[in-house]
Amino acid sequence: MSPRTSGAFESPRTSGAIEAIPDPWGVRRAENLLTSLEGILSARVVTTPLGEVCEVHILAQAGLPPKQLVRNIESALLAQLGLKVDHRKISIAQTAEVRPIELLERDTVRERTLQRALLFENMSVAPAKRPHRIAITVTLSFRGQTETAEEEASDTPRSRVEGAAKASVVVVDRLLTDFSIALEGAKIVEAFDREFAFVAVQGLGGRETSLLTGSAEIRESAERAAVFAVLDATNRWTEARRPG
């Protein structure tokens, strides 16, 4: 009886009368063929000791009609391998989403980071009502809560950095209800042929007082860098005190 009618893999080593014996290479060939079909994520072919296919297990994406998948599998096995398999031996399991473990781990880490970190939302600089002064508005968020603070400063490089840092500290202090922080100072420093915003913040948690420092390279503006310098200092501090 030929493989086309028996549902068995033929050993390439037999001659004369065809003898159906287990053929792992044939199994792998069939599984590789099935996983190449559209919508099929994985396949497992089970054979009897005589090499006859007794079960075909398929994991497929959701949204594809199971009957159509079974017909595609039957047609592919028959056309490519000359193997006729009863549709009752084919079982279909469908999943909404199958993602690589590396991607799942990356998204999990990102989600946990977003939950624990202070996030930058927006910053604006506009002329104040008084001449030669500016109004700096900073918006941050923490665990879904958003806060905004405005600080007025003189229109000088040093004051602009200090004003952005002060506004940031006010917002952080409102968001971190379990702790309290206060700005010690902010300035522009030069290092490695670049300019950085550097801040020092006092962190108050229970009986503990810590001097927190943070920095950020000045790219778009000194004010924006000052905001990120405050986040650089406070995020590390709040993370160290996050409940396990």
C-alpha positions, -999 to 999 in steps of 0.1 A, spaced: 0 0 0 15 34 -9 19 63 15 -7 82 -5 -34 58 7 -19 44 39 -11 76 59 24 62 67 59 75 61 81 54 38 116 47 48 141 57 21 162 27 30 136 0 20 137 -18 -14 113 -42 -31 82 -45 -9 75 -12 9 77 -15 46 63 12 68 86 19 96 92 50 119 109 77 99 118 107 121 132 126 91 98 123 74 81 135 106 103 166 107 97 172 70 60 171 76 62 194 106 84 219 87 59 219 58 29 225 81 46 254 100 53 270 66 15 273 60 -1 307 66 -15 311 102 2 280 116 26 287 145 37 252 154 30 216 144 36 182 159 31 150 140 27 117 160 32 83 144 26 47 153 55 22 157 48 14 120 52 50 109 15 57 103 3 92 112 -21 89 142 -22 125 154 -14 159 140 -15 187 166 -16 223 153 -12 256 171 -26 284 149 -33 321 151 -69 331 161 -92 343 134 -87 315 109 -115 290 104 -104 256 118 -121 238 89 -101 257 64 -69 251 83 -76 213 83 -83 214 45 -50 233 40 -31 207 60 -47 178 42 -39 193 8 -3 203 17 6 168 31 -10 151 1 5 174 -26 40 177 -11 46 144 6 20 121 -10 6 116 25 -31 112 30 -43 119 66 -78 116 79 -91 150 89 -103 134 122 -66 130 132 -59 167 129 -65 188 160 -64 226 159 -56 249 189 -58 286 184 -42 315 203 -48 352 203 -12 361 203 21 342 205 51 365 211 88 357 215 99 355 251 125 382 246 97 406 235 75 397 264 104 402 288 112 436 273 76 448 275 73 436 311 104 455 320 92 486 302 58 484 320 74 480 354 97 510 347 67 532 336 49 523 368 78 533 391 94 562 373 86 599 372 79 607 336 84 639 316 52 651 300 58 687 289 77 719 294 71 755 281 89 788 284 71 820 279 77 857 286 65 868 321 44 899 327 74 917 341 102 927 316 133 905 314 116 876 331 102 843 319 76 818 331 87 782 330 60 755 332 68 719 339 44 689 337 53 655 350 34 623 357 38 594 382 17 562 381 -10 578 360 -12 611 381 -1 643 364 10 676 380 20 710 367 40 738 383 51 772 371 82 791 382 91 827 372 128 835 367 151 862 354 160 858 317 196 848 322 212 814 315 217 805 352 183 817 363 166 798 335 182 766 347 174 772 383 138 781 374 132 749 354 148 729 383 126 746 409 94 740 389 104 703 385 111 699 422 77 714 431 60 689 408 80 660 420 72 669 456 35 669 449 36 636 431 57 617 457 33 617 486 55 594 507 86 616 505 95 652 502 123 670 483 138 704 481 161 720 456 197 728 468 209 743 436 212 740 398 239 751 374 254 745 340 287 726 340 311 718 312 327 684 308 341 664 278 335 694 255 298 694 263 275 713 286 254 697 312 226 708 336 236 697 371 213 698 401 214 689 438 183 680 456 176 672 493 155 640 496 135 636 529 121 602 537 111 595 573 141 603 594 165 600 565 178 630 546 198 624 514 216 647 490 206 637 455 224 648 424 215 644 388 227 656 354 216 658 318 233 669 286 220 702 272 207 694 237 174 711 230 176 737 258 191 743 292 157 744 308 147 710 294 180 695 305 174 709 340 141 690 342 157 658 332 186 663 356 160 665 384 144 633 372 178 617 370 184 624 407 149 616 420 140 585 400 170 566 414 161 577 449 125 567 446 133 534 430 156 525 459 127 530 483 100 513 462 84 484 480 95 450 467 
